[in-house]
Amino acid sequence: MKEMLDNASRDGYAVMAVNSINIEMARAVIEAANEEHSPIIVQLGKGQMAKHAHPDEVVPMIIRLAEKVDVPVCLNLDHGPDFDTEVAAIHRGFTNVMIDASSLPFEENVRRTRMVVDLAHAKGVSVEAELGHVGMAADGDGRTADMYTNVEQAVEFVKLTGVDALAVAIGTAQGKYPEGFVPKLDFDRLAELKAALNMPLVLHGGSGSGEENIRKAVAGGINKINVYTDVSKVAGQAMMERWEQEPGTDFLNIMAAVEAAIKKYVKNYIHIIGSNDRYTFDFADNGSKE
């Protein structure tokens, strides 16, 4: 993911990162990126792998889907909570891992992140970490300034850890916001962070943030945007619409409708964040298009 996001940071666009828990989601996301000539990040969280997307089955499937396309695909561990989870992900073939120790004191966040960076870099895997607190939308998190990423701390954090990408807290939260709520993002803080760090920055809680906020975030220096809740919503709506159109239709038709809807959504999002027609496998040439 490092090369992918370094290119995005240099050229001023973002890459979509979609938690994909089954074949319909993964295939829709990867094929959408391929058709739009866009890099893409497919990711899984520990809870998702425990509940449904069992890694022994889903990870090889994602890797196979990635091998079939002509664009770069990163497999990312989302919000890895501990060292053992990071190690397991690296051994399974994840090409980026996120260590999330953001709820811990600064020094402990540094210590845990540095430990993961040392291991991952030795294996050719890049690392994302988080500083500041991107909370849960349902709990009203992410809306107070004391949760936001401190610029001076961020500079020190990156220097001490050697992390490849940093998830910053600027006012978004994860999950589903209350009906009608659109978060207010601190774009001034984002500009300060980008200027001070000059590295790929990540926005967690992309779902429900609104197209205007997303476009401004990318323009301000965000290079990876995590999206899951909105994609799940699109999938659920496609299921219901397919059933309403043809009551009693079988599972195959429903899943085909879900995959088509997700693919359409991802293709549109790719254009919003500017990653269409950006792909290359030859990162050595500093990201020129093929």
N, C-alpha and C positions, 0 to 999 in steps of 0.2 A: 504493500500500500504506500510505502514511502515514495517510490518513484512516481506513482500515480498522483499523489497529492502534492508532491513538489512541483510537478508540471502544472497542476491546477492553481497552485499558489502563485507561480510565476506568471501565468497567463490570465488570471482573474476569473476563474469559474469554479464550480463545485461539482463534486461527484456524489451521486445518490447512494445511500447505504440502506438496504432494505432487509429487515429480518424476515427470512423466508423459511417457513416451518414445514413445507411439504413440496412435492414435485410440481404442483400447479403454480405455486408462488415462485419457486426458484426458476422454473422454466420460463414463466412469463417475464420475470425481471431480466434474466440473462438474454432472452431473445429480443426483448425490447431494446436493450442496450446495443446488441449486435446490429439490429436494423437501423438504429440511430447513430452508429459508429461512435459509441460512447463507452468510456471505461465505466465499470460498475463495481459496487461492493455488495456482496451477499453476506449477511451476518446472522449469527445465532447466539442466544444468551443461555446461561446455565439453566435457568428455569425452563426455558422452552425445550432444551434438550432433555430435561428430566421428565417433562409432562407429555411431550408428543414427538418432537423432532429428534428422535433417538440417534445419537451421533454415529453409531456403528452402521446405520442404514442411510441416514440423510447426508452425512459428509461425503462418502464416496459418490453418491448421486450428484451432489453439487459439483464436485471435482470433475466428474465425467461430462456434465453439461457445459462446464467452463472450457473443457478441452475441445469441444466441438465448434466453438465460435471463434471469430476473428478479432475480438476485442479483449483487452485485459480485464480479468475478473479477479477480484480479491475476495478471499474467504476470511472473514473477521470474527473473532470472539468478542461479543458485545458485553460490556460491563462484567468482565471477569473479576470475581470477588476475592480470590485467594491464589496463592502460588501453585497449589496442586491443580487447580482448574486451568491455569495458564500452561503448565507443563503438559497436561493431557491434550490440550488444544494444539500445541506445537507438534506433539507426536502424531496427532491425527491428520496433520497437513494444513492447518490454518496458516495463512500467509501473513496475517497480522493478528495481534492480540491486544485487547484493551485491558488494562489493569485499573480498576476503579476503587481507589482508596480515598476518595474525595471527602467522605464523611469523617475521616480520621484527622487528628492533628497534623499540621503541615509537616513536621519532622518525620512522622510515621508514614505519611503519604510518600514523601521523598524516599524513605528507606525501602518501602515495598516496591515502588516503581523502579528504582535503581536495580533491585534484585532481578526483576522481570526483564528489564532492558538488557542486563548483562547476559542472561540466559538466551533470550530471543535473538539478539544480535549475533551471538555465537552460532546460531542455527540458521542465520539468513532470514529471520522473521522480524518485521518492524513492529513498533509498539505505539499505542495511543494511551494517554492517561488523561485524568480530569483534575482540574483545580477550580475551586469554587463548588457550589452545590446546585446541580440540576435536579430538582425534586420531582414530586409527582403532582400532576395537574389536579387530580381529584382531591388532593389534600390542601390545595391552595399554595403549593410550594412554588418557588422560582420567581416570586413577585417582590421580594424585599431586597434592598441593596446589600444587606450583610451577607447574602448568599452569593453575590456576584464575585467574579474572579478579580483579584487584586493585581494590578499591573506589575508592581514591583515584586510581589511574591512570584508571579508567573515567570519573570525573567530569571529569578533565582532558582525556581523549580526546574526549568528547562536546562539551566547550566549544570545543576547538580545531578540530574537524572539522565540526560542525553536522550530524552524521549523524541520520537519522530513526528508526532502530531499531538496537539493539545485540545481537549474538549473544554470549552470555556462557558461559564455561566453568565449570560447577559439578559436573562428575563424569561427564557422558555422553561417549560416543565414537560415531563414525560407523561404519556397517557392522554386521556380525553379531558379537554377543558369543559367547564360548565357551559351549557347551551348559550350561544351568543357571545361568549367571552373570546376576545382576541388579545394575546399578550402584548404588552408594550416593551419593546426591546431597547436596551441602552446602546445605541449605535455609536455614541461618543466613546464609550468604554471600549467597544469593539475596535474602533479606529486606533485608540491608544495601544491596545494589545497587539494589533497587527504591526504597528510601527515599531514597537519595542521588541517584538519577537522575530518578525520577518520569517515566519514558518507557517506550515499548514495548521489552520484552526478548524475545530469541529463544532457543529451545532447539534446538540442532542435536543429531543423534543421538537422536531420539525413539524410533526403533525399538528394541525389546528392553528398554526401560526399565521396563516394567511399569505396569499401570493405576494402582496406588497412587502411584507416583512421579509419573506424569503429572498426576493430580488435584492432588497437593500442589504441584507446580511451577506449575500454573495459579493455584491459590489464593495462591501466594507471589509472583506477579507476572509469570509468563511469558505472552506474548501471541501468539507464533507458534511452532509446533512443526513441525520438518521431519521428514517420514516418507517413506522410500523402501524400505528393506530389508524392512520388514514387509509393505508392499503387494506387493512382488515375490514374497515368500514366499506370500502369499495367492493370487496369480496362478498360481504354480507348482503349488500344491496343487490348485487348481481344474482345471488341465490334466490332472493325473494322475488325479483322481477322475472326470473326464468320460470319460477313456480307459478306466478300469477299469469304469465303468458300461456303456460301449458300445465295446468294442474295435473299432478300424477306423473309428470315426466320422470325419467329415471336418473340415477345418480351420475351417470356418465355425462348426460346433457348439462346437468347443473355444474359439474366441475369444469366442463368446457367453457361454459358461460363465465365462470369465475376467472379462469385463466385469461380469457379474452379481455375481460374488464380490467384486470390488474395490468396487463400488457399495455392497454390503451392509456391508463393512468400514468404508468412509469414513463412511457414515451413523451407524454405531455410535460411531466415534471423535469425530464432531462432537458427539454428546451427552455424551461423556466430558469434553470440553474446554469445553462450554457455549456453543458458537456457534450452536446451533439457534435459530431464531426471532429472530435478531438483525439481519437484513439491512435496509439502507436505501440508496437512491441519493441521498437528499437530505442530504448531509453538512453542508450549511450550517445545518441545524437542530440541529446538535450530536448527530446520531446517533439521533434518535427513530425508532421503528419505523413503517413504512408498513403 
